[in-house]
Amino acid sequence: MPLSMSSEVFITCAVTGSGATQDRSPHVPRSPQQIAKAAIDAAKAGAAIVHCHVRDPETGAPSRRLDLYREVTNRIRDADTDVVLNLTAGMGGDLVFGGPDAPLPLKDGTDMIGAEARLAHIAECRPEICTLDCGTMNFAEADYVMTNTPGMLRAMAAQIRDFGVLPEIEVFDTGHLWLAKQLVAEGLIREPALVQLCMGVPWGAPNDLNTFMAMVNAVPEDWTFSAFSLGRHQMAYAAAAVLAGGHVRVGLEDNLWLEKGVLATNVQLVDRAVGIIEGLGARILSPAEVRARLGLEKRAPSA
């Protein structure tokens, strides 16, 4: 098939994530102040969107605390640097089984809460975008399952719609995109939708270009998609996403390394993505241009 390369591209920087990376790199931000600073610095480097989780400031462990989300949101909105805020809504669906011989009772790490609780920080902070992980999957660890049932997703999508927040549909495999189309058909997600193609996450869509292009070709033409892959493949997929007609996500949530043996910062990863995009002949979109393109409303700074 011929290339349909993007001529205008926005960059999302996923600055910290909820993976167990807090002790693997000193550059992974933990406190609300550090996370907000990482987001603002990434925006200065060229990221139009920042995707934020929060962590326990002392341990770096992933957290769902409302006060941490509130502080991160306020710090970003109060900054002089403009950026589109994208908060995760992916936590609260974690099942950790006891193992093949005794799957029950469930083990430490299980965190299963209802749709309203999963979106409490979205209801309070009202970011322009929040993520919606559009499916259940075995997620890397032996007995861990990321759980997002169709019923849960319908409930969450309806609430996100009513908040006036745009869901970024996280697609880890082809069936997730199938379900996303159904949610759109039911009026739970407005069109044109925003999709993030998440490649190479065990055990979702494998990290190969045939699978990537199959997923790209399944995205409706009027939808907007971005894409990323993990680790050393992050920058290769930045180029692949642009060549396939999409947008780019980078950041320490997905990759800790600038090159072999050299730990990266978020700014360095954004800088490198900017170089790849501009080297391909595309233009980097600003936050204001992304809002106009996606139909977003800029939220006011904290009072």
C-alpha positions as CSV (number, residue, x, y, z in Angstrom):
1,M,0.0,0.0,0.0
2,P,1.3,3.6,-0.6
3,L,2.5,5.7,2.2
4,S,0.1,8.2,3.7
5,M,2.6,10.1,5.8
6,S,1.5,12.7,8.3
7,S,2.5,16.2,7.3
8,E,1.6,17.6,10.8
9,V,2.3,15.6,13.9
10,F,1.6,16.0,17.6
11,I,3.8,14.5,20.3
12,T,2.5,13.0,23.5
13,C,5.0,12.6,26.3
14,A,4.1,9.9,28.9
15,V,6.2,11.2,31.7
16,T,6.1,8.5,34.4
17,G,3.6,5.7,34.0
18,S,2.7,3.1,36.7
19,G,5.2,0.5,36.0
20,A,7.9,-0.7,38.4
21,T,10.5,1.7,37.0
22,Q,10.9,4.0,40.0
23,D,14.1,2.4,41.1
24,R,15.5,1.7,37.7
25,S,16.2,5.3,36.7
26,P,16.7,8.5,38.8
27,H,14.9,10.4,36.0
28,V,11.5,8.8,36.6
29,P,9.5,11.5,38.5
30,R,7.8,10.6,41.7
31,S,6.4,13.6,43.6
32,P,3.6,15.8,42.1
33,Q,6.2,18.6,41.8
34,Q,8.6,16.4,39.9
35,I,5.8,15.0,37.6
36,A,4.5,18.4,36.8
37,K,8.0,19.8,36.1
38,A,8.7,16.8,33.8
39,A,5.4,17.5,32.0
40,I,6.2,21.2,31.6
41,D,9.7,20.6,30.5
42,A,8.5,18.1,27.9
43,A,6.0,20.7,26.6
44,K,8.8,23.2,26.3
45,A,10.7,20.6,24.2
46,G,7.8,20.1,21.8
47,A,5.2,17.8,23.3
48,A,1.7,19.1,22.7
49,I,0.2,16.6,25.1
50,V,1.4,15.2,28.4
51,H,0.1,11.9,29.8
52,C,0.3,11.7,33.5
53,H,0.0,9.0,36.2
54,V,0.8,9.8,39.9
55,R,3.1,8.0,42.3
56,D,3.6,7.8,46.0
57,P,6.1,10.6,46.6
58,E,8.1,8.5,49.1
59,T,8.2,5.1,47.5
60,G,7.5,5.9,43.9
61,A,4.8,3.2,43.8
62,P,1.8,3.9,41.5
63,S,-1.1,5.6,43.3
64,R,-4.7,6.7,42.8
65,R,-4.7,9.4,45.4
66,L,-6.9,12.3,44.5
67,D,-4.7,14.9,46.2
68,L,-1.7,13.9,44.1
69,Y,-3.7,14.2,40.9
70,R,-5.1,17.5,42.0
71,E,-1.6,18.9,42.7
72,V,-0.2,17.7,39.4
73,T,-3.1,19.1,37.5
74,N,-2.9,22.5,39.3
75,R,0.8,22.8,38.8
76,I,0.6,22.1,35.1
77,R,-2.3,24.4,34.6
78,D,-0.7,27.2,36.6
79,A,2.5,27.1,34.5
80,D,3.3,29.6,31.9
81,T,3.9,26.8,29.3
82,D,0.8,25.6,27.5
83,V,0.2,21.9,27.1
84,V,-2.8,19.6,26.7
85,L,-3.4,17.5,29.8
86,N,-4.1,13.7,29.5
87,L,-4.6,11.8,32.7
88,T,-4.6,8.0,33.0
89,A,-7.9,6.3,33.9
90,G,-6.3,2.8,33.6
91,M,-5.9,2.0,37.3
92,G,-8.3,0.0,39.5
93,G,-8.7,-3.0,37.2
94,D,-5.9,-5.2,38.5
95,L,-6.3,-8.9,39.2
96,V,-3.4,-10.9,40.6
97,F,-4.2,-14.6,40.9
98,G,-2.6,-17.0,43.3
99,G,-0.9,-19.2,40.7
100,P,-1.9,-22.2,38.6
101,D,-2.4,-24.6,41.6
102,A,-4.4,-22.2,43.8
103,P,-5.7,-19.2,41.8
104,L,-7.9,-18.1,44.7
105,P,-7.7,-16.2,46.9
106,L,-6.4,-13.2,45.0
107,K,-3.0,-11.9,45.9
108,D,-1.5,-8.6,47.0
109,G,-1.6,-6.2,44.1
110,T,-5.2,-6.8,43.2
111,D,-7.0,-3.5,42.9
112,M,-10.5,-3.8,41.6
113,I,-12.9,-0.9,42.0
114,G,-16.0,0.4,40.3
115,A,-16.3,2.7,37.3
116,E,-17.1,5.8,39.4
117,A,-14.1,5.2,41.7
118,R,-11.8,4.6,38.7
119,L,-12.8,8.0,37.3
120,A,-12.9,10.0,40.6
121,H,-9.8,12.0,39.7
122,I,-11.1,12.7,36.2
123,A,-14.4,14.0,37.6
124,E,-12.5,16.3,39.9
125,C,-9.6,17.4,37.7
126,R,-11.4,17.5,34.3
127,P,-8.4,17.1,32.0
128,E,-8.9,17.6,28.3
129,I,-8.1,13.9,27.7
130,C,-8.1,10.7,29.7
131,T,-7.2,7.2,28.7
132,L,-9.6,4.3,28.3
133,D,-7.9,0.9,28.1
134,C,-10.3,-0.8,25.7
135,G,-9.9,-4.4,26.7
136,T,-8.8,-7.1,29.1
137,M,-5.4,-8.8,28.6
138,N,-2.7,-10.9,30.1
139,F,-0.2,-8.1,30.9
140,A,3.5,-9.3,31.2
141,E,3.5,-10.8,34.7
142,A,2.6,-14.5,35.1
143,D,-0.6,-14.2,37.2
144,Y,-1.6,-10.6,36.5
145,V,-4.6,-9.7,34.4
146,M,-5.5,-6.1,33.3
147,T,-9.3,-6.2,33.5
148,N,-11.6,-4.1,31.5
149,T,-14.9,-5.8,30.8
150,P,-17.3,-4.6,28.2
151,G,-19.7,-3.6,30.9
152,M,-17.1,-1.7,32.8
153,L,-15.9,0.1,29.6
154,R,-19.5,1.1,28.7
155,A,-20.0,2.6,32.2
156,M,-16.6,4.4,32.1
157,A,-17.1,5.7,28.5
158,A,-20.5,7.1,29.4
159,Q,-19.1,8.9,32.4
160,I,-16.1,10.3,30.5
161,R,-18.5,11.5,27.8
162,D,-20.7,13.3,30.4
163,F,-17.6,14.9,32.0
164,G,-16.9,16.6,28.6
165,V,-13.5,14.8,28.5
166,L,-12.1,13.2,25.3
167,P,-11.2,9.5,25.8
168,E,-7.9,8.4,24.3
169,I,-8.7,4.8,23.5
170,E,-5.8,2.6,24.4
171,V,-5.6,-0.3,22.0
172,F,-3.3,-3.2,22.9
173,D,-4.6,-5.7,20.4
174,T,-7.0,-5.9,17.4
175,G,-10.0,-7.0,19.5
176,H,-9.7,-3.8,21.6
177,L,-10.2,-1.7,18.4
178,W,-13.2,-3.8,17.5
179,L,-14.7,-3.1,20.9
180,A,-13.9,0.6,20.6
181,K,-15.8,0.8,17.3
182,Q,-18.8,-0.8,19.1
183,L,-18.7,1.8,21.9
184,V,-18.7,4.5,19.2
185,A,-21.6,2.9,17.4
186,E,-23.5,2.9,20.7
187,G,-22.9,6.6,21.2
188,L,-20.7,6.2,24.3
189,I,-17.6,7.7,22.5
190,R,-18.0,10.5,20.1
191,E,-16.6,10.5,16.6
192,P,-14.1,11.1,15.3
193,A,-12.4,9.1,18.1
194,L,-8.8,9.3,19.4
195,V,-6.8,6.1,19.5
196,Q,-3.4,5.1,20.9
197,L,-1.9,2.0,19.3
198,C,0.2,0.3,22.1
199,M,2.7,-2.1,20.5
200,G,4.9,-4.7,21.9
201,V,3.3,-4.9,25.4
202,P,3.3,-8.5,26.5
203,W,0.9,-10.1,25.7
204,G,-0.9,-7.8,23.4
205,A,-0.1,-6.9,19.8
206,P,3.4,-8.1,19.0
207,N,6.0,-5.6,18.1
208,D,6.2,-6.1,14.3
209,L,5.2,-3.9,11.4
210,N,2.8,-6.4,9.9
211,T,0.7,-6.3,13.0
212,F,1.1,-2.5,13.3
213,M,-0.1,-1.9,9.8
214,A,-3.1,-4.3,10.3
215,M,-4.1,-2.2,13.3
216,V,-3.5,1.1,11.4
217,N,-5.6,-0.2,8.5
218,A,-8.4,-1.0,11.0
219,V,-8.6,2.5,12.3
220,P,-11.5,4.4,10.6
221,E,-10.2,7.1,8.2
222,D,-11.7,10.0,10.1
223,W,-10.3,8.9,13.5
224,T,-7.0,10.2,14.9
225,F,-4.3,7.7,16.0
226,S,-1.0,7.9,17.7
227,A,1.3,5.0,18.4
228,F,4.2,3.9,20.5
229,S,6.4,0.9,21.4
230,L,8.6,0.0,24.3
231,G,12.3,0.3,25.1
232,R,14.7,0.4,22.2
233,H,11.8,0.3,19.7
234,Q,10.4,3.6,20.9
235,M,12.0,5.8,18.3
236,A,11.6,3.3,15.4
237,Y,7.8,3.5,16.1
238,A,7.9,7.2,16.2
239,A,9.1,7.1,12.6
240,A,6.6,4.3,11.7
241,A,3.7,6.2,13.2
242,V,4.4,9.3,11.1
243,L,5.0,7.2,7.9
244,A,1.6,5.5,8.5
245,G,-0.3,8.7,8.9
246,G,-0.4,9.0,12.7
247,H,1.1,10.8,15.7
248,V,3.8,10.0,18.2
249,R,4.1,9.1,21.8
250,V,7.4,8.9,23.7
251,G,8.4,9.2,27.4
252,L,9.8,7.4,30.4
253,E,6.6,5.4,30.9
254,D,7.5,3.3,27.9
255,N,11.3,3.6,27.6
256,L,14.1,4.5,30.1
257,W,17.0,4.6,27.6
258,L,18.4,7.2,25.2
259,E,20.9,4.6,23.9
260,K,22.6,1.5,25.1
261,G,23.9,2.2,28.6
262,V,22.6,5.8,28.7
263,L,19.5,6.6,30.8
264,A,17.2,9.1,29.2
265,T,15.2,12.1,30.5
266,N,11.7,12.9,29.1
267,V,13.1,16.0,27.5
268,Q,15.8,14.0,25.7
269,L,13.2,11.6,24.3
270,V,11.0,14.4,23.1
271,D,14.0,16.1,21.5
272,R,14.8,13.0,19.7
273,A,11.2,12.5,18.5
274,V,11.2,16.1,17.3
275,G,14.3,15.4,15.2
276,I,12.8,12.2,13.7
277,I,9.5,14.0,12.8
278,E,11.1,17.1,11.3
279,G,13.7,14.9,9.6
280,L,10.8,13.1,7.8
281,G,9.6,16.5,6.6
282,A,6.6,16.9,9.0
283,R,5.7,19.8,11.2
284,I,5.2,19.6,15.0
285,L,1.8,20.7,16.1
286,S,1.3,23.1,19.1
287,P,-1.1,22.5,22.0
288,A,-3.5,25.1,20.6
289,E,-3.5,23.4,17.2
290,V,-4.1,20.0,18.8
291,R,-7.1,21.4,20.7
292,A,-8.5,22.8,17.5
293,R,-8.0,19.5,15.7
294,L,-9.5,17.3,18.4
295,G,-12.2,19.7,19.5
296,L,-10.8,20.2,23.0
297,E,-11.5,23.0,25.4
298,K,-8.6,24.4,27.4
299,R,-9.2,24.2,31.1
300,A,-8.7,27.2,33.3
301,P,-5.8,27.4,35.8
302,S,-6.6,26.6,39.5
303,A,-8.3,29.4,41.4
